[in-house]
Amino acid sequence: MDITLKRIGIDGLYVKATGRLDLDNAVEYGAKIKNFIEDNEEIITDVTLDFSEITFISSFGLKVILELYKQLKAQEGVLKLKDVSDQLMNSFKMVGFDKFLLFV
């Protein structure tokens, strides 16, 4: 999995990854994002995850997204998911994530 993190403005982070967000990749994906957020001097409260090249998400990948959402919510931040395919959207809807996540 190729993961690119890009700082956007003062409080933003844009994350683009390719491939599958499954057990093998989700740990690295989540850790890179969390470390980037925690290692910055400025507080990051606006995170956009680009899902345009994510082909699959497992329950472990969903767990990573939920943990990131909770981390941002605790600091009054927002998590946005961009370009989510219909197949992946079905996974988010099946577990109720569509009720609280912001899809753009």
C-alpha positions as CSV (number, residue, x, y, z in Angstrom):
1,M,0.0,0.0,0.0
2,D,1.3,3.4,-1.0
3,I,0.3,6.1,1.5
4,T,0.8,9.9,0.9
5,L,0.2,12.5,3.6
6,K,0.0,16.1,2.8
7,R,-0.5,19.1,5.1
8,I,-3.3,21.4,4.0
9,G,-3.3,24.9,5.5
10,I,-2.9,25.3,9.3
11,D,-5.1,22.5,10.6
12,G,-5.6,20.2,7.6
13,L,-4.3,16.8,6.5
14,Y,-5.0,15.1,3.2
15,V,-4.3,11.4,3.0
16,K,-4.3,9.3,-0.2
17,A,-3.6,5.6,-0.3
18,T,-3.9,2.9,-2.9
19,G,-4.9,-0.7,-2.6
20,R,-6.7,-2.7,0.1
21,L,-7.3,-1.4,3.6
22,D,-7.2,-4.8,5.3
23,L,-5.4,-6.5,8.2
24,D,-2.1,-6.3,6.4
25,N,-2.2,-2.6,5.6
26,A,-4.6,-1.0,8.1
27,V,-2.2,-0.9,11.0
28,E,0.4,1.0,8.9
29,Y,-2.3,3.3,7.5
30,G,-3.7,4.2,10.9
31,A,-0.2,4.5,12.5
32,K,1.1,6.9,9.8
33,I,-1.9,9.2,10.1
34,K,-2.0,9.2,13.9
35,N,1.8,9.8,14.2
36,F,1.6,12.6,11.7
37,I,-1.2,14.2,13.7
38,E,0.6,13.8,17.0
39,D,4.0,14.9,15.8
40,N,2.9,18.2,14.3
41,E,3.3,21.4,16.4
42,E,0.0,22.8,15.1
43,I,-3.1,20.9,16.0
44,I,-4.7,19.0,13.0
45,T,-8.4,19.0,13.2
46,D,-9.5,18.6,9.6
47,V,-8.5,15.3,8.0
48,T,-9.6,14.2,4.5
49,L,-9.1,10.5,3.5
50,D,-9.1,10.1,-0.2
51,F,-10.6,6.7,-1.0
52,S,-10.5,7.0,-4.8
53,E,-7.9,4.3,-5.1
54,I,-8.9,2.1,-2.1
55,T,-10.4,-1.1,-3.5
56,F,-11.4,-3.0,-0.3
57,I,-11.9,-2.3,3.4
58,S,-12.0,-5.0,6.0
59,S,-13.5,-4.9,9.5
60,F,-10.0,-4.1,10.7
61,G,-9.8,-1.2,8.3
62,L,-13.2,0.0,9.6
63,K,-11.8,-0.1,13.1
64,V,-8.9,2.1,12.1
65,I,-11.3,4.7,10.6
66,L,-13.5,4.6,13.7
67,E,-10.4,5.2,16.0
68,L,-9.3,8.1,13.9
69,Y,-12.8,9.6,13.9
70,K,-12.9,9.3,17.8
71,Q,-9.4,10.9,18.1
72,L,-10.5,13.9,15.9
73,K,-13.9,14.2,17.6
74,A,-12.2,14.5,21.0
75,Q,-10.3,17.5,19.8
76,E,-13.4,19.0,18.0
77,G,-12.1,18.0,14.6
78,V,-13.7,16.5,11.5
79,L,-12.9,13.4,9.4
80,K,-14.0,13.5,5.8
81,L,-13.9,10.6,3.4
82,K,-13.6,11.6,-0.3
83,D,-14.5,9.6,-3.4
84,V,-15.8,6.5,-1.7
85,S,-16.8,3.8,-4.2
86,D,-20.3,2.4,-4.1
87,Q,-18.9,-1.0,-2.9
88,L,-17.0,0.6,0.0
89,M,-20.0,2.9,0.8
90,N,-22.1,-0.3,1.3
91,S,-19.5,-1.5,3.8
92,F,-19.8,1.8,5.7
93,K,-23.6,1.8,5.6
94,M,-23.7,-1.9,6.8
95,V,-22.0,-0.9,10.0
96,G,-23.7,2.4,10.4
97,F,-20.7,4.7,9.8
98,D,-22.8,6.7,7.3
99,K,-24.7,8.1,10.3
100,F,-21.7,10.0,11.7
101,L,-18.9,10.1,9.0
102,L,-18.8,13.0,6.5
103,F,-18.6,11.8,2.9
104,V,-17.5,14.4,0.3
